[in-house]
Amino acid sequence: MEIVEFAPEHAGAFKALNEAWIAKYFAIEAKDREVLDDPHGKIVAKGGRIFMAFNDAEPVGCVALIRMADGGYEVAKMTVVESLRGSGLGRTLMQRCIDAGAEMRAPRLYLETNSSLAPALGLYRAMGFTDVGPPPRNDYARGDTWMERRY
């Protein structure tokens, strides 16, 4: 398994990985389309980062760090292919985000999720995220749980 920084040729895999999990549990929303149709422009070019997980040459997971106005980063678009869920790959991807946040001297990592995603919530809490109140503006109808990890 290899975790690499996003490159333009990863855009299709990033989109496909995310569409698969979102469509399975929720509806793909306008905000999803905006980011998935242009991950470089909407994330990387604005100071964020994307990490892709590959097993040999096969894309098997991804996660994004979206730069926030307060200098923190939102952990977003994190997924692992179904066959590798429970393998520890999600933990590896989240640790890469935590390490990147420290490297970039972020004051915090923030995420929005859904309370029905129990395995994800367990991972986030185990990695030091705590619940916070809702943001002033919620971009996703599915978002009903907000968490952060401070440095």
Secondary structure, 3 states (H helix, E strand, C coil): CEEEECCHHHHHHHHHHHHHHHHHHCCCCHHHHHHHHCHHHHCHHHCCEEEEEEECCEEEEEEEEEECCCCCEEEEEEEECHHHCCCCHHHHHHHHHHHHHHHCCCCEEEEEECCCCHHHHHHHHHCCCEEECCCCCCCCCCCCEEEEEEC
